[in-house]
């Protein structure tokens, strides 16, 4: 509907996740926190660290275990929250997919764990780092991959000393 907007905040701070969705900055449609959102927010953070490749190497928070020639399990520890997922690498050695199980709120009042994945594509060099500029997230429901978020990064800057404009 033209002229109508929705503000959404989805965050993970100190291992705690919360989501708030507001219509027209006035009517709260969704405002939740809890263990399932903690898990989901931490998994999104882990999967999105591909945009900050140095963070994936920070052993204080992220650990890696090989699974095969082109797959590894990445685990993120933030406070008491620990999550993990499988990263698959392409022939070029770059991350191509992230997959795990994540809580999905089906609207029935009881979130359930379902397969969840993300794809990384359109790698470009930014300050000497190869970083994906397209990220697509999927729920896996009834044997189908259902995309629900498709992001293209326009601008990515590291170590900028002034506010983003």
N, C-alpha and C positions, 0 to 999 in steps of 0.2 A: 504494500500500500504506500503510494508516494506520500512523503511528508511525515511518515511514522518511523521512529527509530527505536532500536533496542540496544542498550548498553550491556555488555557482558564482561565479567571479571572472573578469570579462572587462574588460580595461583597455587604455588607450593612454597611455603616459607617454613624453614626449620623442620621439614618432613611432614608438615600439616597442610592439607589441601582444603580449599573451599571454592565454591562457585556461587556467583550471584548474577542474576539476569533481571534487568529492570526495563520496563516499557516506558518510553517517553520520560525517562529520569524520574518517574513518579510511582509507578505501579510495579511492585516486586512480583516477578513471575516465578522466581526460583532463588532460594538462598539456603544452601546446605553445606554442611561439613560433616566429618565423621570418618571412620576407618576406610570405608570404600572410596571416598574422595581423596583421602590421604594416599592410598595406593594408586589411584588413577592419575593424580597430579604428579606424583613422583615418577611414574612410568612415562608420562608425557615429557617430563624434564629430562629423564635419561635418554629418551629417543631423540629429543631436540638438541642434545649436547653435540650432535653432529655439526651444528652450526658454530660451535665453539670447540674445535677439535682438541685444543690443548686441555680442556676440562675433562675429556674422556681419558686423559693420561694421568690425572691427578689421583694418585693412589690413596689419598686420605678419604676419598669418597667413592671412587670407581675401581672395581676389580674385574679382571678378565680371566676366562678359562677357555682354552681351545676345545672345540667340539669336532672339528674336521678340518680339511684343507682350506675351506673358505668360510667357515662359520665359527663363531665364538659366543660364549655367554658373557654378557656385561651385567654387572650388579652395581647398584647405586645404594649407598648407605648415607642417610641424612638423619641424624639423631637416632630415634628408635625405629625409623621406617627403613626397611630394606626391600628393594624390588629388583627384578632381573628380567632380561629378555635376550633373545637370540639375534645376533647381527650376522647377516650374510654379506660377504664381500664379492665384488665382481672380479672378472679376469684382470682388471687394472688395479686391484687391491683396494678400491674405494668401497665404502659401505653402500649397499644397494637396498637392503630391507632390514626392518626391525620387527620382531614378532614376539608375542607373549600372550598371556591371558589377563584380562582387565575386567573390572566390574562394570556392567551395563545396567542402568536403571531402566527397566522395561515399563515403568509406570504402574506396576502392580504392587509397589510398596516394598519389594524385596529385590535389591540388586543381585545379579548373578554373574559369575565369572564366565566370560566367553572369549574366544580367540580375537585378538586385535593386532593389527600390523600397520606399518608405515613404509612407504617407498621413498627413496631418495634419488633424484635425477637432476639433469642439467647442471653438472658441476662446472664451476667457474673459479678462476684464480682471484683471490682477494688477499692483498698484502702477503703474497707468497704461499697462501694456503688454498688447496682445492676444497671448495665448499659447495654443497648442493644448493641450488636456487629454486628447486621445486620439491615440495613435500606433499604426499597424499596419504591420508589416514583412512583405514578401513576397519569396519566391524565384520566379522565372519559369522553370518547368520544362516541357518538352514542350508549349509553347504555352499553359500554364495559369499563372495567378497563384496561388501557394500561400502563404497566410498562415502564419507560424510564430510571430509574437509580436504580442500585442494588449495594449497598455498604456493604462490610464486613470490620469491623475495626480489624486491626491486633494488634495494640499497642495503649493503652490509658493510659496516666499517668497524675496525678494531682500534682500540687505544686512542680514541678521539678525545681531545682535552676540552672541547667546547660542546654545548648542547646540540643535539640532532635537530636539523631544520628541514 
